[in-house]
């Protein structure tokens, strides 16, 4: 069975790719090495979707072992959604959920997409798709647990001044998108580059699309629905900046070293939670593929 939906296939063709083989390493179960990988994480990036179709992106954390995989089709998260986070409030039974496991200490990442089976005492996800991703553009960081006192939810329209500062300094962010229909669902993926790789003009972000795994999950979803959500974590302070807006893929434009194309994201609204993450990361080094890319600055 082809794991790609029609718009992912359309994005692959638009990028000039030969057809990827059916399967392409995407499974409807988690191999044992993926199950063990998730169980060793203390943080997880998640995408969800609002009832009206808007994607949202967030981050979940817990003590070592807070993620368990009792079988090859299931992940269980020993967390309860934080009601202060509008994205986590969407993690309810029956909802679709995209997961990205990322170990920043060694650049390893695996993806899992599925549906929430239960969210009463923790979150149980039944997996529809599981696959690995390459380590490109991932900056290494070591992590430690810290005590934090989260601040109140701050909402803003467009981009406020603090959001601009966060984005300008970022070398990493995450994007959640969604598509309905067969092989659709919610997806969350990683984007990395040197600080300044995201251009800011008023409330519009221009983002380079560097060469990746060639699946075109994100851009394929954007062909189906231009709405998207971005998540910018501050790895030192634990702040989370979460944005929602609409994206346009500029297939025939690059204009930045290493970029194959661009996409333009118009921010409609966002929210910020200061000190939301009880972890602190220490920067290690840039990925070699990151160092081969440019910035707008």
C-alpha positions as CSV (number, residue, x, y, z in Angstrom):
1,X,0.0,0.0,0.0
2,X,1.3,3.4,-0.9
3,X,1.9,5.4,2.3
4,X,1.9,8.8,0.6
5,X,-1.3,10.7,0.0
6,X,-2.0,12.2,-3.5
7,X,-0.7,15.7,-2.5
8,X,2.6,14.2,-1.2
9,X,3.0,12.5,-4.5
10,X,2.2,15.7,-6.3
11,X,4.8,17.6,-4.3
12,X,7.4,14.9,-5.1
13,X,6.6,15.3,-8.8
14,X,6.7,19.1,-8.6
15,X,10.2,18.8,-7.1
16,X,11.2,16.7,-10.1
17,X,11.7,13.4,-8.3
18,X,11.3,10.0,-9.8
19,X,8.5,8.1,-8.0
20,X,9.6,6.8,-4.6
21,X,9.0,3.1,-4.1
22,X,5.9,2.0,-2.4
23,X,6.6,1.7,1.3
24,X,9.8,3.9,1.2
25,X,10.6,2.8,4.8
26,X,7.2,3.9,6.1
27,X,5.6,1.2,8.2
28,X,2.2,0.8,9.9
29,X,4.0,-0.5,13.0
30,X,7.1,0.5,15.0
31,X,10.2,-1.7,14.7
32,X,11.9,-2.6,18.0
33,X,14.7,-0.1,17.6
34,X,12.1,2.7,17.2
35,X,10.2,1.5,20.2
36,X,13.4,1.5,22.3
37,X,14.4,4.9,21.0
38,X,11.1,6.6,22.0
39,X,11.2,4.9,25.4
40,X,14.6,6.6,26.1
41,X,13.4,10.1,25.5
42,X,12.6,12.8,28.0
43,X,10.9,15.1,25.5
44,X,8.7,14.8,22.5
45,X,7.4,17.1,19.8
46,X,3.7,16.8,18.9
47,X,1.3,18.1,16.3
48,X,-2.5,18.2,16.7
49,X,-5.4,19.7,14.8
50,X,-8.2,21.9,16.0
51,X,-11.9,20.9,15.2
52,X,-11.9,23.5,12.4
53,X,-8.8,22.0,10.8
54,X,-6.1,24.4,12.1
55,X,-2.8,22.5,13.0
56,X,-1.1,23.2,16.3
57,X,2.4,22.3,17.5
58,X,3.6,21.7,21.0
59,X,6.2,19.9,23.2
60,X,5.7,17.2,25.8
61,X,8.2,16.3,28.5
62,X,8.6,13.8,31.3
63,X,11.0,11.8,33.4
64,X,13.1,9.1,31.7
65,X,10.7,6.3,30.9
66,X,7.6,8.5,30.5
67,X,7.2,7.1,27.0
68,X,6.4,3.4,26.8
69,X,5.7,1.1,23.9
70,X,3.7,-2.0,25.1
71,X,3.5,-3.3,21.6
72,X,4.5,-2.4,18.0
73,X,1.3,-0.5,17.4
74,X,1.1,1.6,20.6
75,X,2.9,4.4,22.4
76,X,1.8,5.4,25.9
77,X,2.8,8.8,27.3
78,X,2.7,9.2,31.1
79,X,1.6,12.8,30.9
80,X,-1.6,14.7,31.0
81,X,-2.2,17.6,28.6
82,X,-1.4,21.0,30.0
83,X,-4.6,23.0,30.0
84,X,-2.6,26.2,29.8
85,X,-1.4,25.2,26.3
86,X,-4.0,25.5,23.6
87,X,-2.2,22.9,21.5
88,X,-2.2,20.3,24.3
89,X,-5.9,20.9,25.0
90,X,-6.5,19.2,21.6
91,X,-5.0,15.9,22.7
92,X,-8.3,14.1,23.4
93,X,-9.5,10.6,22.5
94,X,-10.1,10.2,18.8
95,X,-7.9,13.1,17.8
96,X,-5.1,12.6,15.3
97,X,-1.6,13.2,16.5
98,X,1.8,13.6,14.8
99,X,4.9,12.7,16.9
100,X,8.6,13.5,16.4
101,X,11.1,11.8,18.6
102,X,14.4,13.7,18.5
103,X,17.5,13.0,20.5
104,X,19.5,16.3,20.2
105,X,22.6,14.7,21.7
106,X,23.2,12.4,18.7
107,X,20.9,13.8,16.0
108,X,18.7,10.7,15.9
109,X,15.1,11.2,15.0
110,X,12.0,9.0,14.3
111,X,8.5,9.9,13.4
112,X,5.2,8.3,14.3
113,X,1.7,9.4,13.3
114,X,-1.5,8.0,14.6
115,X,-4.7,8.6,16.6
116,X,-5.3,9.0,20.3
117,X,-7.0,6.0,21.8
118,X,-7.2,7.3,25.4
119,X,-6.2,10.5,27.3
120,X,-7.6,9.9,30.8
121,X,-4.6,8.6,32.7
122,X,-1.8,9.6,30.3
123,X,-2.1,9.5,26.5
124,X,-2.2,6.3,24.4
125,X,-1.6,6.6,20.7
126,X,-2.4,3.9,18.1
127,X,0.3,4.2,15.4
128,X,-0.7,4.5,11.7
129,X,2.8,5.3,10.3
130,X,6.3,5.0,11.7
131,X,9.5,6.0,9.9
132,X,13.0,7.3,10.5
133,X,14.5,10.6,9.3
134,X,18.1,11.5,8.4
135,X,20.2,13.5,10.9
136,X,20.7,16.5,8.5
137,X,20.4,20.1,9.9
138,X,20.2,19.0,13.5
139,X,22.3,20.9,16.0
140,X,23.6,18.8,18.9
141,X,22.6,19.8,22.4
142,X,22.9,18.1,25.8
143,X,20.0,18.4,28.2
144,X,19.4,18.6,31.9
145,X,16.3,18.8,34.0
146,X,15.7,22.2,35.8
147,X,12.9,23.5,38.1
148,X,10.8,26.2,36.4
149,X,7.7,28.2,37.2
150,X,5.7,28.6,34.0
151,X,4.3,32.0,33.3
152,X,0.8,32.8,32.1
153,X,-0.3,32.2,28.5
154,X,0.5,35.3,26.3
155,X,-1.5,35.6,23.1
156,X,-0.7,37.9,20.2
157,X,-1.8,38.7,16.7
158,X,0.8,38.5,13.9
159,X,4.3,38.7,15.3
160,X,5.1,40.7,18.5
161,X,8.6,42.0,19.3
162,X,9.5,39.1,21.5
163,X,8.5,36.6,18.8
164,X,10.7,38.4,16.3
165,X,13.7,38.2,18.6
166,X,13.2,34.5,19.2
167,X,12.8,33.7,15.5
168,X,15.9,35.8,14.5
169,X,18.1,33.8,16.9
170,X,16.7,30.4,16.2
171,X,18.7,27.5,14.6
172,X,15.8,25.1,15.1
173,X,12.0,25.0,14.8
174,X,9.2,22.6,14.2
175,X,6.3,22.7,11.7
176,X,2.9,20.9,12.1
177,X,0.7,20.4,9.0
178,X,-2.3,18.3,8.3
179,X,-4.2,16.6,5.4
180,X,-7.5,14.8,5.3
181,X,-8.4,11.6,3.5
182,X,-6.5,8.4,2.9
183,X,-3.0,8.4,4.3
184,X,-3.6,11.9,5.7
185,X,-3.4,13.0,9.3
186,X,-1.2,15.3,11.3
187,X,2.5,15.6,10.8
188,X,5.2,17.4,12.7
189,X,8.7,17.8,11.4
190,X,12.0,19.5,12.2
191,X,13.7,22.4,10.4
192,X,17.2,23.6,11.1
193,X,19.8,26.1,9.9
194,X,22.1,28.8,11.0
195,X,20.7,31.6,13.1
196,X,19.1,34.0,10.6
197,X,17.9,31.2,8.2
198,X,14.3,32.4,8.7
199,X,13.7,35.8,7.2
200,X,11.3,38.1,9.0
201,X,9.4,40.8,7.1
202,X,6.5,42.3,9.0
203,X,4.3,39.3,9.8
204,X,5.7,37.1,7.0
205,X,8.4,34.5,7.5
206,X,10.4,33.2,4.5
207,X,11.9,29.8,5.1
208,X,14.4,27.9,2.9
209,X,13.6,24.3,2.0
210,X,16.9,22.4,2.2
211,X,17.3,19.0,0.7
212,X,15.8,16.4,3.1
213,X,14.4,12.9,3.0
214,X,12.5,13.5,-0.2
215,X,9.2,12.4,1.3
216,X,7.7,15.9,1.1
217,X,5.3,15.3,4.0
218,X,5.2,19.0,5.0
219,X,5.0,20.5,1.5
220,X,2.5,17.8,0.4
221,X,0.3,18.6,3.3
222,X,0.5,22.3,2.4
223,X,-0.7,21.5,-1.1
224,X,-3.8,20.0,0.5
225,X,-4.2,22.7,3.2
226,X,-2.0,25.8,3.5
227,X,-2.7,26.2,7.2
228,X,0.3,25.3,9.4
229,X,1.7,25.8,12.9
230,X,5.3,26.6,13.9
231,X,6.9,25.9,17.2
232,X,10.1,27.8,18.3
233,X,11.5,26.5,21.6
234,X,14.1,28.5,23.5
235,X,16.5,25.8,24.6
236,X,18.0,27.9,27.4
237,X,15.0,29.6,29.0
238,X,12.4,26.9,28.3
239,X,10.0,29.4,26.6
240,X,7.8,28.1,23.8
241,X,6.6,30.3,21.0
242,X,3.8,28.8,19.0
243,X,2.5,30.3,15.8
244,X,-0.4,29.6,13.4
245,X,-0.7,30.9,9.8
246,X,-0.9,30.1,6.2
247,X,2.0,29.0,3.9
248,X,2.7,29.3,0.3
249,X,5.4,27.1,-1.4
250,X,7.6,29.0,-3.8
251,X,8.7,26.1,-6.0
252,X,10.9,28.0,-8.4
253,X,12.6,30.3,-6.0
254,X,15.6,29.7,-3.8
255,X,17.8,32.7,-3.2
256,X,19.7,31.2,-0.2
257,X,22.7,28.9,-0.2
258,X,21.6,25.3,0.2
259,X,17.9,26.0,-0.5
260,X,16.1,24.1,-3.2
261,X,13.0,26.2,-2.9
262,X,11.3,28.5,-0.3
263,X,8.0,28.7,1.5
264,X,6.4,31.8,2.8
265,X,4.5,31.7,6.1
266,X,2.1,34.5,7.0
267,X,1.5,34.6,10.8
268,X,-2.1,35.1,11.8
269,X,-1.8,34.6,15.6
270,X,0.4,33.0,18.2
271,X,0.9,32.4,21.9
272,X,3.9,32.2,24.2
273,X,4.4,30.2,27.4
274,X,7.5,31.3,29.3
275,X,9.5,28.7,31.2
276,X,7.0,26.1,30.0
277,X,9.7,23.4,29.6
278,X,11.5,22.0,32.7
279,X,14.6,21.3,30.7
280,X,17.7,23.2,29.7
281,X,19.9,22.4,26.7
282,X,23.5,23.3,26.2
283,X,24.6,23.8,22.6
284,X,27.1,21.3,21.2
285,X,27.8,21.9,17.5
286,X,26.2,22.6,14.2
287,X,25.4,19.8,11.8
288,X,27.9,19.8,8.8
289,X,24.9,20.1,6.5
290,X,23.8,23.2,8.5
291,X,27.2,24.8,8.0
292,X,26.9,24.4,4.3
293,X,23.8,26.6,4.2
294,X,23.3,30.4,4.2
295,X,21.4,33.0,6.1
296,X,19.5,36.1,5.0
297,X,21.6,38.4,7.1
